[in-house]
Amino acid sequence: MRLEQHPILEFSRGEKVSFTFNGQPVEGYEGETVAAALHAAGIRKLSESQRFHRARGLFCAIGNCSSCLMKVDGIPNVKICVTKVKEGMRVEEQKGKGDTSEIY
């Protein structure tokens, strides 16, 4: 599910990195976002609506919405659509608004 070539844009793929999503290993490439790596791995559900618990996926991909908020390395409310993947990163699905009291 990754683009290999594009008719207009040029891009180079970085080194392969490993991280975890909900405790499961996932591979990505340096320079790509966490959301892109998850999408390429077939993971489409990033969160749930608070009221009806319906699945939510990637929406804006530019950091303006709240559909991709997750806990990254213990920090809640990280927008994974603009956060670059790193080796050993721990990404976890977040329920609700996230608890920021545990990081302060």
OpenMM code with the backbone's topology and positions (N, CA, C; nanometers):
from openmm import Vec3, app, unit

residues = "MET ARG LEU GLU GLN HIS PRO ILE LEU GLU PHE SER ARG GLY GLU LYS VAL SER PHE THR PHE ASN GLY GLN PRO VAL GLU GLY TYR GLU GLY GLU THR VAL ALA ALA ALA LEU HIS ALA ALA GLY ILE ARG LYS LEU SER GLU SER GLN ARG PHE HIS ARG ALA ARG GLY LEU PHE CYS ALA ILE GLY ASN CYS SER SER CYS LEU MET LYS VAL ASP GLY ILE PRO ASN VAL LYS ILE CYS VAL THR LYS VAL LYS GLU GLY MET ARG VAL GLU GLU GLN LYS GLY LYS GLY ASP THR SER GLU ILE TYR".split()
positions = [
    Vec3(0.0810, -0.1207, 0.0000),
    Vec3(0.0000, 0.0000, 0.0000),
    Vec3(0.0848, 0.1265, 0.0000),
    Vec3(0.2117, 0.1180, -0.0365),
    Vec3(0.2946, 0.2373, -0.0484),
    Vec3(0.3117, 0.2730, -0.1947),
    Vec3(0.3181, 0.4001, -0.2229),
    Vec3(0.3478, 0.4441, -0.3585),
    Vec3(0.4937, 0.4137, -0.3899),
    Vec3(0.5168, 0.3531, -0.5014),
    Vec3(0.6536, 0.3241, -0.5446),
    Vec3(0.7062, 0.4342, -0.6363),
    Vec3(0.6160, 0.4908, -0.7154),
    Vec3(0.6532, 0.6026, -0.8010),
    Vec3(0.5314, 0.6907, -0.8226),
    Vec3(0.5580, 0.8155, -0.8611),
    Vec3(0.4515, 0.9130, -0.8803),
    Vec3(0.4815, 0.9887, -1.0089),
    Vec3(0.3812, 1.0231, -1.0885),
    Vec3(0.4086, 1.0894, -1.2163),
    Vec3(0.4611, 1.2326, -1.2030),
    Vec3(0.4409, 1.2960, -1.0884),
    Vec3(0.4831, 1.4351, -1.0717),
    Vec3(0.5869, 1.4499, -0.9602),
    Vec3(0.5619, 1.3871, -0.8473),
    Vec3(0.6475, 1.4030, -0.7302),
    Vec3(0.7626, 1.3035, -0.7303),
    Vec3(0.8762, 1.3487, -0.6773),
    Vec3(0.9891, 1.2588, -0.6567),
    Vec3(1.0094, 1.2438, -0.5070),
    Vec3(1.0357, 1.1232, -0.4628),
    Vec3(1.0617, 1.1004, -0.3217),
    Vec3(1.1590, 0.9853, -0.3076),
    Vec3(1.2346, 0.9905, -0.1997),
    Vec3(1.3264, 0.8805, -0.1716),
    Vec3(1.2847, 0.8179, -0.0394),
    Vec3(1.2943, 0.6899, -0.0322),
    Vec3(1.2536, 0.6166, 0.0870),
    Vec3(1.3736, 0.6044, 0.1801),
    Vec3(1.3528, 0.6315, 0.3084),
    Vec3(1.4583, 0.6197, 0.4084),
    Vec3(1.4811, 0.4756, 0.4486),
    Vec3(1.5596, 0.4580, 0.5514),
    Vec3(1.5888, 0.3246, 0.6047),
    Vec3(1.4648, 0.2663, 0.6728),
    Vec3(1.4543, 0.1356, 0.6715),
    Vec3(1.3422, 0.0674, 0.7365),
    Vec3(1.3580, 0.0775, 0.8882),
    Vec3(1.2483, 0.1071, 0.9565),
    Vec3(1.2474, 0.1149, 1.1028),
    Vec3(1.1330, 0.0293, 1.1560),
    Vec3(1.1465, -0.0154, 1.2796),
    Vec3(1.0424, -0.0949, 1.3451),
    Vec3(0.9875, -0.0169, 1.4638),
    Vec3(0.8561, -0.0249, 1.4810),
    Vec3(0.7904, 0.0365, 1.5964),
    Vec3(0.6727, -0.0521, 1.6323),
    Vec3(0.6040, -0.0204, 1.7409),
    Vec3(0.4887, -0.1014, 1.7795),
    Vec3(0.3615, -0.0183, 1.7758),
    Vec3(0.2528, -0.0860, 1.7397),
    Vec3(0.1200, -0.0266, 1.7446),
    Vec3(0.0338, -0.1207, 1.8276),
    Vec3(-0.0126, -0.0714, 1.9406),
    Vec3(-0.0901, -0.1536, 2.0352),
    Vec3(-0.0163, -0.2826, 2.0687),
    Vec3(0.1152, -0.2728, 2.0819),
    Vec3(0.1967, -0.3866, 2.1216),
    Vec3(0.2389, -0.4787, 2.0084),
    Vec3(0.1888, -0.4550, 1.8871),
    Vec3(0.2226, -0.5387, 1.7723),
    Vec3(0.3294, -0.4705, 1.6864),
    Vec3(0.4277, -0.5455, 1.6364),
    Vec3(0.5332, -0.4842, 1.5548),
    Vec3(0.4807, -0.4371, 1.4186),
    Vec3(0.5291, -0.3206, 1.3778),
    Vec3(0.4951, -0.2612, 1.2486),
    Vec3(0.6244, -0.2058, 1.1898),
    Vec3(0.6366, -0.2107, 1.0580),
    Vec3(0.7534, -0.1536, 0.9927),
    Vec3(0.7146, -0.0275, 0.9174),
    Vec3(0.8067, 0.0657, 0.9158),
    Vec3(0.7890, 0.1893, 0.8414),
    Vec3(0.9226, 0.2296, 0.7837),
    Vec3(0.9286, 0.3481, 0.7268),
    Vec3(1.0517, 0.4002, 0.6699),
    Vec3(1.0796, 0.5388, 0.7256),
    Vec3(1.2061, 0.5661, 0.7510),
    Vec3(1.2446, 0.6990, 0.7983),
    Vec3(1.1892, 0.8037, 0.7023),
    Vec3(1.1363, 0.9101, 0.7576),
    Vec3(1.0832, 1.0185, 0.6761),
    Vec3(0.9340, 1.0112, 0.6519),
    Vec3(0.8708, 0.8956, 0.6760),
    Vec3(0.7266, 0.8882, 0.6580),
    Vec3(0.6570, 0.9065, 0.7923),
    Vec3(0.5322, 0.9437, 0.7867),
    Vec3(0.4572, 0.9657, 0.9095),
    Vec3(0.4102, 0.8325, 0.9679),
    Vec3(0.3755, 0.8365, 1.0949),
    Vec3(0.3223, 0.7181, 1.1615),
    Vec3(0.1936, 0.6743, 1.0901),
    Vec3(0.1084, 0.7689, 1.0545),
    Vec3(-0.0170, 0.7358, 0.9866),
    Vec3(0.0089, 0.6665, 0.8533),
    Vec3(0.1075, 0.7121, 0.7782),
    Vec3(0.1404, 0.6498, 0.6497),
    Vec3(0.1905, 0.5072, 0.6700),
    Vec3(0.2729, 0.4864, 0.7714),
    Vec3(0.3257, 0.3523, 0.7989),
    Vec3(0.2125, 0.2580, 0.8417),
    Vec3(0.1207, 0.3067, 0.9252),
    Vec3(0.0075, 0.2243, 0.9678),
    Vec3(-0.0826, 0.1920, 0.8491),
    Vec3(-0.1066, 0.2914, 0.7649),
    Vec3(-0.1907, 0.2694, 0.6470),
    Vec3(-0.1277, 0.1649, 0.5547),
    Vec3(0.0024, 0.1752, 0.5337),
    Vec3(0.0728, 0.0795, 0.4486),
    Vec3(0.0690, -0.0609, 0.5080),
    Vec3(0.0602, -0.0697, 0.6403),
    Vec3(0.0532, -0.2000, 0.7076),
    Vec3(-0.0898, -0.2549, 0.7128),
    Vec3(-0.1845, -0.1817, 0.6536),
    Vec3(-0.3225, -0.2287, 0.6492),
    Vec3(-0.4074, -0.1856, 0.7674),
    Vec3(-0.3552, -0.1001, 0.8516),
    Vec3(-0.4288, -0.0525, 0.9691),
    Vec3(-0.5035, 0.0746, 0.9301),
    Vec3(-0.6355, 0.0659, 0.9253),
    Vec3(-0.7178, 0.1792, 0.8819),
    Vec3(-0.7896, 0.2484, 0.9970),
    Vec3(-0.8202, 0.1755, 1.1036),
    Vec3(-0.8918, 0.2338, 1.2176),
    Vec3(-0.7911, 0.2999, 1.3112),
    Vec3(-0.8037, 0.4311, 1.3255),
    Vec3(-0.7120, 0.5057, 1.4108),
    Vec3(-0.7761, 0.5466, 1.5426),
    Vec3(-0.9074, 0.5601, 1.5430),
    Vec3(-0.9778, 0.5979, 1.6660),
    Vec3(-1.1249, 0.5619, 1.6504),
    Vec3(-1.2029, 0.5987, 1.7524),
    Vec3(-1.3479, 0.5768, 1.7503),
    Vec3(-1.4184, 0.7058, 1.7871),
    Vec3(-1.5385, 0.7240, 1.7324),
    Vec3(-1.6183, 0.8386, 1.7738),
    Vec3(-1.6578, 0.8172, 1.9199),
    Vec3(-1.6622, 0.9253, 1.9957),
    Vec3(-1.6882, 0.9123, 2.1394),
    Vec3(-1.8312, 0.8688, 2.1695),
    Vec3(-1.9256, 0.9175, 2.0921),
    Vec3(-2.0652, 0.8887, 2.1248),
    Vec3(-2.1096, 0.7496, 2.0797),
    Vec3(-2.0834, 0.7138, 1.9543),
    Vec3(-2.1335, 0.5874, 1.9002),
    Vec3(-2.0251, 0.4822, 1.8803),
    Vec3(-1.9010, 0.5169, 1.9104),
    Vec3(-1.7869, 0.4249, 1.8993),
    Vec3(-1.7689, 0.3699, 1.7578),
    Vec3(-1.7952, 0.4547, 1.6603),
    Vec3(-1.7735, 0.4164, 1.5204),
    Vec3(-1.6263, 0.4368, 1.4851),
    Vec3(-1.5762, 0.3514, 1.3993),
    Vec3(-1.4361, 0.3594, 1.3587),
    Vec3(-1.4087, 0.4885, 1.2824),
    Vec3(-1.2939, 0.5485, 1.3118),
    Vec3(-1.2472, 0.6669, 1.2393),
    Vec3(-1.1110, 0.6360, 1.1804),
    Vec3(-1.0892, 0.6843, 1.0603),
    Vec3(-0.9618, 0.6646, 0.9929),
    Vec3(-0.8939, 0.7973, 0.9667),
    Vec3(-0.7958, 0.7952, 0.8813),
    Vec3(-0.7227, 0.9162, 0.8446),
    Vec3(-0.8177, 1.0116, 0.7729),
    Vec3(-0.8194, 1.1380, 0.8147),
    Vec3(-0.9137, 1.2330, 0.7563),
    Vec3(-0.8416, 1.3440, 0.6808),
    Vec3(-0.7732, 1.4332, 0.7493),
    Vec3(-0.7150, 1.5483, 0.6797),
    Vec3(-0.5688, 1.5269, 0.6389),
    Vec3(-0.4946, 1.4515, 0.7181),
    Vec3(-0.3525, 1.4217, 0.6924),
    Vec3(-0.2623, 1.5450, 0.6922),
    Vec3(-0.3085, 1.6558, 0.7507),
    Vec3(-0.2250, 1.7760, 0.7607),
    Vec3(-0.2246, 1.8352, 0.9011),
    Vec3(-0.2764, 1.7614, 0.9995),
    Vec3(-0.2701, 1.8057, 1.1385),
    Vec3(-0.3787, 1.9006, 1.1827),
    Vec3(-0.4854, 1.9166, 1.1043),
    Vec3(-0.5906, 2.0111, 1.1418),
    Vec3(-0.7088, 1.9497, 1.2152),
    Vec3(-0.7272, 1.8187, 1.2050),
    Vec3(-0.8422, 1.7564, 1.2705),
    Vec3(-0.7945, 1.6756, 1.3920),
    Vec3(-0.8848, 1.6006, 1.4522),
    Vec3(-0.8466, 1.5211, 1.5688),
    Vec3(-0.8693, 1.3715, 1.5461),
    Vec3(-0.8835, 1.3313, 1.4212),
    Vec3(-0.9121, 1.1901, 1.3915),
    Vec3(-0.7939, 1.0978, 1.4165),
    Vec3(-0.6739, 1.1511, 1.4205),
    Vec3(-0.5564, 1.0641, 1.4323),
    Vec3(-0.4827, 1.0801, 1.5652),
    Vec3(-0.5480, 1.1317, 1.6665),
    Vec3(-0.4818, 1.1481, 1.7958),
    Vec3(-0.4537, 1.0123, 1.8586),
    Vec3(-0.3290, 0.9907, 1.8967),
    Vec3(-0.2889, 0.8663, 1.9608),
    Vec3(-0.1860, 0.8947, 2.0686),
    Vec3(-0.1585, 0.7935, 2.1481),
    Vec3(-0.0550, 0.8026, 2.2505),
    Vec3(0.0746, 0.7516, 2.1880),
    Vec3(0.1772, 0.8356, 2.1882),
    Vec3(0.3069, 0.7997, 2.1299),
    Vec3(0.4130, 0.8096, 2.2386),
    Vec3(0.4785, 0.6987, 2.2656),
    Vec3(0.5807, 0.6910, 2.3710),
    Vec3(0.5302, 0.7464, 2.5034),
    Vec3(0.4033, 0.7163, 2.5328),
    Vec3(0.3439, 0.7574, 2.6600),
    Vec3(0.2830, 0.8960, 2.6602),
    Vec3(0.2959, 0.9701, 2.5527),
    Vec3(0.2422, 1.1065, 2.5451),
    Vec3(0.1098, 1.1028, 2.4691),
    Vec3(-0.0012, 1.1440, 2.5334),
    Vec3(-0.1313, 1.1407, 2.4668),
    Vec3(-0.1496, 1.2584, 2.3705),
    Vec3(-0.2494, 1.2468, 2.2847),
    Vec3(-0.2926, 1.3534, 2.1931),
    Vec3(-0.1873, 1.3929, 2.0901),
    Vec3(-0.1120, 1.2966, 2.0417),
    Vec3(-0.0126, 1.3219, 1.9366),
    Vec3(-0.0811, 1.2997, 1.8019),
    Vec3(-0.0675, 1.3965, 1.7121),
    Vec3(-0.1260, 1.3839, 1.5776),
    Vec3(-0.0303, 1.3025, 1.4916),
    Vec3(-0.0667, 1.1762, 1.4689),
    Vec3(0.0247, 1.0862, 1.3987),
    Vec3(0.0310, 1.1121, 1.2489),
    Vec3(-0.0568, 1.1961, 1.1964),
    Vec3(-0.0519, 1.2265, 1.0532),
    Vec3(0.0629, 1.3212, 1.0193),
    Vec3(0.1192, 1.3864, 1.1193),
    Vec3(0.2321, 1.4771, 1.0961),
    Vec3(0.3552, 1.4386, 1.1782),
    Vec3(0.3467, 1.3286, 1.2523),
    Vec3(0.4577, 1.2813, 1.3351),
    Vec3(0.5361, 1.1751, 1.2585),
    Vec3(0.6660, 1.1974, 1.2445),
    Vec3(0.7517, 1.1037, 1.1711),
    Vec3(0.7779, 0.9788, 1.2552),
    Vec3(0.7805, 0.8656, 1.1884),
    Vec3(0.8049, 0.7380, 1.2556),
    Vec3(0.9531, 0.7283, 1.2954),
    Vec3(0.9785, 0.6675, 1.4115),
    Vec3(1.1150, 0.6492, 1.4617),
    Vec3(1.1333, 0.5067, 1.5100),
    Vec3(1.2541, 0.4590, 1.5056),
    Vec3(1.2878, 0.3252, 1.5524),
    Vec3(1.2485, 0.3100, 1.6994),
    Vec3(1.1770, 0.2017, 1.7311),
    Vec3(1.1402, 0.1722, 1.8687),
    Vec3(1.0229, 0.2501, 1.9242),
    Vec3(0.9621, 0.3346, 1.8442),
    Vec3(0.8487, 0.4157, 1.8886),
    Vec3(0.7335, 0.3249, 1.9327),
    Vec3(0.6642, 0.3646, 2.0408),
    Vec3(0.5463, 0.2908, 2.0887),
    Vec3(0.4226, 0.3750, 2.0611),
    Vec3(0.3371, 0.3266, 1.9736),
    Vec3(0.2142, 0.3966, 1.9366),
    Vec3(0.0965, 0.3148, 1.9883),
    Vec3(0.0036, 0.3835, 2.0562),
    Vec3(-0.1127, 0.3152, 2.1125),
    Vec3(-0.2396, 0.3900, 2.0765),
    Vec3(-0.3441, 0.3136, 2.0472),
    Vec3(-0.4740, 0.3723, 2.0213),
    Vec3(-0.5196, 0.4449, 2.1476),
    Vec3(-0.5827, 0.5588, 2.1291),
    Vec3(-0.6241, 0.6411, 2.2418),
    Vec3(-0.7753, 0.6424, 2.2518),
    Vec3(-0.8263, 0.6232, 2.3703),
    Vec3(-0.9702, 0.6294, 2.3938),
    Vec3(-1.0054, 0.7683, 2.4459),
    Vec3(-1.1022, 0.8315, 2.3864),
    Vec3(-1.1457, 0.9631, 2.4328),
    Vec3(-1.0442, 1.0723, 2.4100),
    Vec3(-1.0396, 1.1666, 2.5030),
    Vec3(-0.9555, 1.2854, 2.4875),
    Vec3(-0.8118, 1.2640, 2.5316),
    Vec3(-0.7824, 1.1520, 2.5911),
    Vec3(-0.6460, 1.1289, 2.6388),
    Vec3(-0.6245, 1.1945, 2.7732),
    Vec3(-0.5448, 1.1323, 2.8558),
    Vec3(-0.5178, 1.1828, 2.9890),
    Vec3(-0.3806, 1.2473, 2.9908),
    Vec3(-0.3757, 1.3807, 2.9959),
    Vec3(-0.2482, 1.4513, 2.9973),
    Vec3(-0.1894, 1.4621, 3.1364),
    Vec3(-0.2652, 1.4256, 3.2400),
    Vec3(-0.2132, 1.4392, 3.3770),
    Vec3(-0.0974, 1.3427, 3.4039),
    Vec3(-0.0903, 1.2317, 3.3310),
    Vec3(0.0149, 1.1345, 3.3583),
    Vec3(0.1508, 1.1765, 3.3046),
    Vec3(0.1580, 1.2799, 3.2200),
    Vec3(0.2873, 1.3217, 3.1655),
    Vec3(0.3453, 1.4415, 3.2402),
    Vec3(0.2676, 1.5025, 3.3296),
    Vec3(0.3156, 1.6219, 3.4002),
    Vec3(0.3461, 1.5939, 3.5443),
] * unit.nanometer
topology = app.Topology()
chain = topology.addChain("A")
for resn in residues:
    res = topology.addResidue(resn, chain)
    for name in ("N", "CA", "C"):
        topology.addAtom(name, app.Element.getBySymbol(name[0]), res)
